[in-house]
Amino acid sequence: MSALREPTTDGAEREGRRRPGRPGGRSGGGGARRPGGLGAPAGVLAVASAVALAVAALVTAHLLVGRSEVPAREVLRALTGGSGEPAYDLIVLRFRLPRVLVGLGAGALLALSGVLVQSVVRNPLAEPATTGIGAGAALAVVVSLVLVPGHGATYAVALGGALLAGLLLWLLGRRSLAVTGILLGAVLSALTSMVLVVDSQPMGTVLRWLVGSLNARTSGDWAALWPWLLVLPLLGWLLAPVMNVLALGDVATTTLGLRPALARGAVLAVAVAAAAAAIAAAGAVAFVGLVAPHVARLLVGSDHRLLVPVATALGALLLSTSDLLAFAVSLDLPLGGRSVAGVPVGAVTALLGAPLLVRLVRQERR
Amino acid sequence: MTASTPRPPTPPSAAPSIAPSAASSAASAVSADGAPPPAPGPSLEAVDLSVGYRRDDVLSGLSLAVEPGTVTALVGPNGSGKSTLLTTLARVQRPRAGEVRLRGRALGDWSSVEVARQLALLPQSAVAPAGATVRELVEQGRYPQLGPWAMLRRRDDAAMERALSLAGVGALADRRLDSLSGGERQRAWIAMALAQETDLLLLDEPTTYLDVRHQIDLMDLVGRLRDEHAMTVVMVLHDLNQAARYADRVVALRGGRIIADGPPAAVVTAEVLREVFEVEARVVEDPVTGRPLFLAL
């Protein structure tokens, strides 16, 4: 713990000492980071190809790693339309491919939702998993499983619960969304716990939504997720100019001809939809919606026209990478081949995300 | 120097309700404002305006007509309602009674964007998004003219460049706002307001964070905007001498009412200073500008 803390504080101090010199510094270019730097088409192209490469690498890794050995040639054959071995087709197409796709998609939507929520709340530490939207999904699933044990429509129920919680958040939290979100999350989680105390049978299923997990995702999950991916990131990007204006505060927003409440409502609607779709698929995975936008801000600055796409891409990579880690760790657990559950990805993102976030926040502080 | 606290000018609807406290009146140089307005009519007009937070009225029954192509300074002690008046004129605050008219039409009859194309405000305390550059801030001023679709593309148009150079922040354009001094940041915000390309510019204590040099630069800029760009400026100023030196018209408020209104020579007087600011002062003629200059006793 102390070993971890030492260098971080040190780094923060160095940063603090360097700062004052900067404004007067050389070149007048505004220091090392130039947020506008990626505005050039070349920069955008570089980022886009880096993302594409990373996605390709991740998908490859996901398809090759698993409990049963599937040779690379067989993976390729399964992807390109069937092989002689039905078992390989099943493993690749029904289990591994949906898992990586859902991971990428849910990660993208969580990060997108994070950027939007942070813009509305005007607080970079807000994120979808802590706004009560995830808790709403979990509560809905628990209640539905108590009422109708073993039903198969958990995705739809989770989606409905998340959307309802988002609506509630908007209705209650006009003034202070950040606080309302935390309170709403606490109340909904408490209700979930109460239901589980009475009837613990849905516990296993609901854990997936509470912590967030990509274990045992199927092509059905992907089928429910991908339509959102076509619409929501585009909508989020189209709202970028509005978010850029909102970032200047309500007074400036008004004088620039936008109604703050209306603008926030539009952004929040997309944010809630994105969070609901992602959380219904992968559960309330913490920190992706926080870390991905944060890193994106360090890379491209606070202009939402760049921030939205970059954060979305980073979110996809972050969640899927964490899931690969979670899965790899699960394989090495001494549970043998008998455990299907495995380590939930939400545990990995929390373990990786928390220290990273602490570091980032300390660096940012002036 | 004639001692005068002229009654608030004209709009007939307002006259009865206003300021019995303006007792010591002997209207002198106000006629220019008081008389029938010139052909185009006022750019911006407050008509019988009452504005309040919770139960208390900050402004009560206030009327003020701003003529095009003039620089008006609102002065008054803390809590006099001058900033409230400015933000209500800018449509940031809604009046409890009365209305604000832009070019003769009630603000409510214009769409939000139409207002933003004609009227810009420099807010008193502006939040800057973390990590944004000056250019990114100023670019937002283009929003009302260009609309959300065009704003999806990163652009540096002529209006932006003009705004950056007018506000004197052209050299700082690519610097991050959080690396700037308070004064530089203030000028970046002024550049954003200028990028809106409006005829009307409202400034809420624009010189507060500026050093002397930049205060003078800004006030000269205000004069240039009026003379060369035919802009109408209304600004809240703390410094009465600054108001007297640079404004065509000084409006003194106290307790949500206009106590004195007119050219600097008519408003910056020992009587008004005593009544509005509770300051005993002598007013002399500024040897440089010929405007009134007050010295506290």
Interface residues (C-beta under 8 A of the other chain):
Chain A: R22 P23 G28 G29 G30 G31 R33 R34 P35 G36 G39 R122 P124 W237 L238 A240 P241 V242 N244 V245 A247 L248 G249 V251 A252 T254 T255 L256 G257 L258 R259 R297 G301 S302 D303 R305 E364 R366
Chain B: T87 A90 R91 V92 S111 S112 V113 E114 V115 A116 R117 L119 A120 L121 P123 A126 V127 A128 P129 A130 G131 A132 T133 R135 E136 L137 E139 Q140 G141 Y143 P144 P148 M151 L152 R154 A171 D174 R175 R176 D178 S179 L180 S181 M192 A193 Q196
